[in-house]
Amino acid sequence: MNIPPVTPLHPLHASRKLSKKNIAVPYIRPLPSEDTNWKVAFEPPSDIVLAGSWATKTAVKDKDSAKYAVDVALAMPPTLFQEKDYLNGRVFQKRAYYLAVVASAVSNATSALPCKLYYESISGDPRYTALVLRPTDFAKDFGKLNAQVRIIPFLPQSPIPLQRLSPSRSNVRTAEKDDDSQEDPTPVYNTAVMVMTTPKAHLLSVHTLKQEVLAFADALTLLRVWANQRGYGPGSRMCVSGFEGKGIWWASILELLIHGEEPQLAALGKAGTKRKPLGKGLSSYQLFKAALDFIARHNFAEQPVFVKSKDGHRYPPASYSSHDAVFVDSSSSVNLLCGVPLSCLDMLRYDAQATLEALDHSSISEDPFQYVFLQDHRDVLSRFDVVILRVDVSSAEMRDQSAHLVADYGSVYNALIACLTSTLRKGLGNRAKAIAILHPTSNVRPLSQALPSSSSIIFIGVVLDTEHAFRLVDHGPTVEEQESERAKQFRDFWGDKAELRRFKDGSITESVVWDVKSADERAYVPSMVVKHLLQRHLGIGADAVQTWQSQFDALLKAPDSIRALYEARRASVGFKAALAAFDTLVKQVKALDDELPLAILNVSPVSSALRYTEAFVPVAIPVASRTGLPAPASYLPAMEIVVEFEKSGRWPDDLRAIQKIKLAFFERLASCLMGAVKGLQASVVLGDGPERQQIEDEAALDIVTPSGWAFRARIWHDREAMLLDRLINDQPHVPKALRRAVTGEEARDRQAAVHARELYTRRFIHAPRHHRAVAALSHQLPAFAGTVRLVKRWFAAHWLLRSQLSEEAVELLCAYVFLRTGALPSADSGASVKPGIPGTKERGFAQVLQFLADWDWTKGLSVPLEYGDQNASTSTSRSSASGNVAWSLVTEFDPEGHMWTSAGPDATVARRVTALAKAAWEALRSLESGDTNVKRLFHHPTDDYDFVLELNSGVSTRYYQNFDADPSVWATKGKYANAVSGDASPSVMPGFDPVAAFYDDLKHVYGESALLFYDALGGTRIGGVWLPNLKTPRPFRVLGGYSSVPAVKDGEKTKEKEKGLVVLNRDALLAEIGRMGYGLVTQIIAGSQ
């Protein structure tokens, strides 16, 4: 470089000369003053080295269309430095001036070099400032490379004695002392000085490895791509703190595996054994997986690593005691993990464990390559269990801030982040498996700006250990240690939350108690811990911290006025209360064996309310207190149960007679129950829809307990299956070609038998099995039930649940998302949830949306519902859907995969689910930018419907569950607050839902004319789409199945051949629907014809 030398100048005088050229010198803080007694100078570099991954051809493109980085290292002559320049950042000040002079010279030559110049500081640390050259639009050859040049000054030979740069030394003098005897070590500062000496050594190290090991370059590429997809590198989105500019560390991990490590001495007081080399003959995939295994198993907090070095390591292990994590490179120059928070290393370890789970269970994963290398894992909602959104640290101030700490980390911002991460890791303890601090990576700045600017917004992501995350008490020292240093530290750390408490076992300890009002609020405890620590140690108030949990919880709760109404009537609330009521009923029923013709063998639950997956928490109001309950809040769900009697040969062989016997059993059971239990109501009900079939199971017994719980019991008789099979095929052993012809009446009977057989199989065989499997998942995976409830709420809000999707199909989808890696802990192991499985419902919901947005439903889905063992189902599963059924959800019990999807969705609805999921996923990702309105995900667009029916909300018994329910609909009207309203529910009717009944009637009558949709959870609108095949003129035929009208073209003469064509009579159909819904339908909104 032909740059003239600059004689020694005072740093302020030198910077003023450059400022005239609009170039600032990136001096670090504390800035030089007029009293500064050292000078800066410039001499041409003694050497220019093409360094970094570009030179070794191991470069990997960063995320978000970032340019490749070409590192050009300039060797600063040692004559510019003095031996004492290691003190108080003097070496960095001289480096900054050297870089500014180079920037000035290059800027003068930009006419010949078409590029723009910027400063850039890795991780916002001004000590790592580099000069960046980016090609302009006019650059021809350089611009095609999609690269930028980074000019980095370095020291080829350090004039500073190496013993002065030991990690245990203090090289920042904040007190008036001449030595560092009483100063704390400055490990981050010392490492920054040592990094200035490493570019050439690291270049040679990587080059040697690439020559010795053929698979090294490919393995390094795989490892860096894997890391970039998870935010451990630069990008425009939020990335994990501490890993920017750590490219050499990934190469050093592979070097450690290939060459091994130095023997570890006991001087650090940390456990560890010498790691043996794996050799040079491994493939790239084997090296990559070995690197993941090292990351997943290694305890960075306890086990230091010293990569094998030719001449041994220059500093003893004891000198690294002030470092949180130790990984010393083979040049023995720097600890590559210096400044990387332990909490973020925990996150890296967690990600490696999750990846290994996916690779080790590749036989049941859809495509491990897609998951490992192609999928972007930086989405915070699907990655973390708890996300504290947009923490504004602009007003943060450390309680124990010191100039020494700031000087060590290079800036107030970096010191703040270091304090925040260590505080949260200590405070959360074993509640969290990993904590990640996410913030934007450093960006370039103009040459006129000396110091980098830092974003005031950060993300805090927490992966929970669900075994410990939700405990309400943190125990500290006992009362005997009241005056000890440990007790003082405990009180200082927790502040006013720490208090002495006596517990049931008689112990008295310092404790921190987190107050919650209900069991559901236990999920808030980790967020409460984080918010308290941010306020206590950093002065960040609650208004600067945002989270989503409460908004998601509000979607699954009744409005406050309804909950108050329930409390006033002493309602029983909760899944455990429902299960207790079920257990009580079972005992009461089995106590009647002497009064029934046959003894009851078993009573099986098949209701989602009895497996924790009902969207809304079950509520029971005592029968005597239901008087005056407003109609929009009067819905009483009937929980389905199946009763099995002992076997007997006295059952008839006629299907119609069996249904009559069931009625007799129900009548007897109802009489006995009402006689045995005071206040219990029981009634026999018939019919299960608009159409009745005498050979189908259609009778049930509705039971309402005195406390208000409602159950709907059905009788399972196993002989029905054999009789139905005989009716479907009465000649099973006769070849099909030789069977006698059937009459029209027999064909109709067979069709009815096929439908009855399918209903029998689903209701009595698959439903109990499904219930047991899903209930087991709810017990083993704490977040599963909440995830299912949120997903059901989402499907219902988009008018799909029940109308097009069964609840069981939704539960299978959620089960697949939780079990796709096969990483389910055994039921009796007591192990915590394995990596990759969501720990909160919010994360589970995000992962389900992400899966639905990317899922190719034409290939079907194999759900490993039986605790990850999928071998039985994969052998017989279909690869694609058949007929009108779009989704194939294969389980071990259902090899065809259509048991819960036979009624929908079809291909049209399946495509709509995909489109809705993609839109919701994008909206969910947009929450990262600061829009925290979760309700946007659940607002349903109606533009695509051909017609929409507006219903009377005051008639709907489930209106209180509506997404946008209006409290005035059920509010007390009149002069007296305690007056019984005229529209109050007159009697107890389990399962009575006028909107659902009206929808079923519409679907039965107009199912061949339109696809119908509605919100099963309190919806007051029904949407319809005319079937595509009815939108074009068709020849008229008798009994065509839909109302038609002759096709007429406006302004054109009808041709002879077109006179027999008809089209759907939309106006007549809408008028008929209006008449059917008289009193319920308030308005019909028709779309464009």
Summary of the structure (lengths in Angstrom):
residues: 1089
radius of gyration: 35.9
end to end distance: 74.3
largest distance: 113.5
contacts: 3440
relative contact order: 0.06
helix: 41%
strand: 15%
